[in-house]
Amino acid sequence: MKIHNSRLVYSTDRNISRKKSGKVNKVLSRSDPDHKKVIVALERKGRGGKKVTIVQGLLMDRENKILFLKQLKAKLGTGGTVRQDCFEFQGDHRDRLMDALKKLGCKPRLSGK
């Protein structure tokens, strides 16, 4: 049994499906009307003075949110998470997120300057 491109190190389960490593496909399409009202904001309250960049308004299912978050974290070189219906990135990355979202066909706007 040959297993190539697998990230699995060890498993006792013989029926496990192995996930192939590779690049993540683009999650957003340029013509999707659901992504037209995207808000990018900076928050400091309740975080011990740390800055967090928030992206709201991207309508997609949980799995696609996680894939899209992975792409953006790699592009920004920072940590982040998905909370309820928004993305949170550590630090102030508003300008870079605005550029990245515009390239994907969204119309983001800044909030909370």
N, C-alpha and C positions, 0 to 999 in steps of 0.2 A: 504494500500500500504506500503510494507516494503522496506526500503532502508538501506542496510548495507554496511559498508566499503566505505562510500561516504565522500568526502572532501568538498562538497557543503554546504555552511552555509545558504544562503538565495537566492531565485530566484523567480521572478514573472512570469517567463516563465514556462508553464506547460509541454512543449514538449522538455525540455532540456535533453540531454543524460548525465547521471552521470558517471563519470570516477571512476572505482574502484581503490583503493589504493593497492599497492603491490610492489614487487621488480621489477626492470627493467631488462628485459632479455638482454643477451649479444648481442651487435649490430654487432660486428665483428666476422667472422668465421675464424678459423685457416687456412683454405685452400684458402682464397680469395687472388688472385694474385694482386689485385688493391692496396693493402696496403703494398707492399714490399718496396717502396721508401718513407720513412717517415723521415722528418727532424725535429729535436728538437733544438731550438735556444733560446738564451737569448737576450732581447733587453732592452736598457735603454734610447735611444734617443727619444726626444719628449714626455717624460712622467714625466718630473719634477724630474728626478733622480731615479724614482721608477723602479724596475726590473719587467719584464714581461717575462714569458716563453711561447714561440710560438711553436705550433705543426702544421706542414704543410704536405700535401701529403695523408691525409686520404680521400679517395673518397667515399662519401656516400651522400644520399639526406638530405635535411634540417632537417626533422623530426628525422632521426637517429642520426644526428650530435647533436641535442639537448639532446637526450636520452644518448648518449655516454658522452657528456659533464657533464651531471648530475652524471653519475657514477664516472667519474674521479674527479670531484670536491669533492664528498663525500669521495673518497679514499684519496685525498690529504689534505682535510680539508681547502680548500682555495676557493676564488672566481674566476670566470672565465666567458668567453663569447665566442661566435662564431662570427667571423668577416670574411666576404667573404668566403674564402675557407680554413681558418685556425682557430685553437683554441688558445685562449689567457688565461693564468693563472697568477694570481697575485703572484709575488715572484719568487724565483729561485727554481724550482722543476725539473730540468733537469734529475738528477739521478733517482729519483722516477718514473718519466714519462718513462724514458728509460726502466726500469725494468718492468713496467706495460705493455708497448707496446710489449716488447719481449715475455711476457707470453701470449699475444693474438696472437702471430704468425707474427707480423710485424718485419721488420728489420730496426729499427730506427738508425739514425746517428746524432751525435752532429755537430752543426754548430755555429760559432761565439764564440769560447772559449776565 
